[in-house]
Amino acid sequence: MTSARNDQIDRFINALPEWQKNLCTEVRNLIHEAEPDIEETIKRGDRPYFVLKGNVCAFQTTKDHVNIFIYDPVAPDPHHLINQGNDNKTARSIQMFQDSIFDAQTFKDLIKAVADNNRAGGWRKLSR
């Protein structure tokens, strides 16, 4: 794994309840495994974003779930990992609860597809 970690995202994750901390740590690791060139940053004041030539994904936590926003409405999701916002024109999300399980390889494939689309000019250009 060659990606640098952002201390602000470390602090964000470490402040979460234990189950969300574990989930966000696992997802963060999968993001970097899928695409080592992804960079971490904070946007919107406190939200962790993962970027590569544009937004790839972001975390948002609530009391009972974690949203992983996927900033690409055209990246393929043949295994239906995305469970929120499928009709959204800019981003969809994976809503995960405490006992949610998902396939790590399927998630990494999705992240890689978004990163590849960003490298090709972004989903807006690709969907024309």
C-alpha positions in Angstrom: 0.0 0.0 0.0 1.7 3.2 -1.1 -1.0 5.8 -0.3 -0.4 8.3 2.4 -2.9 8.5 5.2 -4.4 11.8 6.3 -4.2 12.5 10.0 -7.5 14.3 10.0 -9.2 11.1 8.7 -7.4 9.1 11.4 -9.0 11.5 14.0 -12.4 11.2 12.3 -12.3 7.4 12.4 -10.9 7.2 15.9 -13.7 9.3 17.3 -16.4 7.0 16.0 -18.2 4.3 18.0 -16.3 1.0 17.9 -18.4 -0.7 15.2 -18.2 2.3 12.9 -14.5 2.7 13.6 -13.9 -0.9 12.5 -16.1 -0.6 9.4 -14.6 2.7 8.2 -11.0 1.3 8.8 -11.8 -1.8 6.8 -13.4 0.2 4.0 -10.5 2.7 4.0 -8.0 -0.1 3.6 -10.0 -1.6 0.7 -10.1 1.7 -1.0 -6.3 1.9 -1.0 -6.0 -1.7 -2.0 -8.2 -1.1 -5.0 -6.4 2.0 -6.1 -3.1 2.9 -4.3 -3.0 6.3 -6.0 -6.1 7.6 -4.2 -5.5 10.5 -1.9 -7.3 11.3 1.3 -8.6 14.7 2.2 -11.3 16.4 4.3 -14.1 18.3 2.5 -17.3 20.0 3.8 -15.6 20.7 7.1 -15.2 17.2 8.5 -16.1 14.6 5.8 -13.4 12.1 4.7 -13.0 12.1 0.9 -11.0 9.8 -1.3 -9.9 11.5 -4.5 -8.1 10.7 -7.8 -8.6 13.2 -10.6 -11.9 14.0 -8.9 -14.0 12.5 -6.1 -14.1 8.8 -5.8 -16.0 8.3 -2.6 -16.6 9.8 0.9 -17.8 8.7 4.3 -20.7 10.1 6.2 -21.7 8.6 9.6 -25.0 8.8 11.4 -26.2 7.3 14.7 -27.1 3.9 13.2 -25.2 3.6 9.9 -22.4 4.6 7.7 -22.9 6.0 4.2 -20.2 5.5 1.6 -20.9 7.9 -1.2 -19.7 6.7 -4.6 -19.2 9.8 -6.8 -19.9 8.2 -10.2 -23.4 7.3 -11.4 -22.2 5.3 -14.4 -19.6 2.9 -12.8 -21.0 -0.6 -13.1 -22.4 -2.3 -10.0 -23.4 -5.8 -11.3 -23.6 -7.2 -7.7 -25.9 -4.4 -6.4 -23.6 -3.3 -3.7 -25.0 0.3 -4.0 -28.3 0.4 -2.1 -29.1 4.1 -2.1 -29.6 6.8 -4.7 -29.4 4.6 -7.8 -31.4 7.3 -9.7 -29.1 10.1 -8.5 -27.4 12.0 -11.3 -24.1 12.6 -9.4 -23.6 10.1 -6.6 -24.9 6.9 -5.2 -24.2 5.4 -1.8 -23.7 2.2 0.1 -25.6 2.4 3.4 -24.1 0.0 5.9 -25.4 -0.9 9.4 -23.6 -2.4 12.3 -24.2 -6.0 11.1 -23.9 -5.3 7.4 -21.6 -7.6 5.4 -20.4 -7.0 1.9 -18.0 -8.6 -0.5 -14.6 -6.9 -0.4 -13.6 -7.8 -3.9 -16.9 -6.4 -5.3 -16.3 -3.2 -3.4 -12.7 -2.9 -4.7 -13.9 -3.5 -8.3 -16.4 -0.6 -7.9 -13.7 1.7 -6.5 -11.3 0.8 -9.3 -14.0 1.4 -11.9 -14.7 4.9 -10.5 -10.9 5.7 -10.4 -10.6 4.4 -14.0 -13.5 6.6 -15.1 -11.9 9.6 -13.4 -8.6 8.9 -15.2 -10.6 8.9 -18.5 -12.0 12.3 -17.9 -14.7 11.6 -15.4 -18.2 10.2 -15.6 -19.7 13.4 -17.0 -17.4 13.1 -20.1 -17.9 9.4 -20.4 -21.7 9.6 -20.2 -22.0 12.0 -23.2 
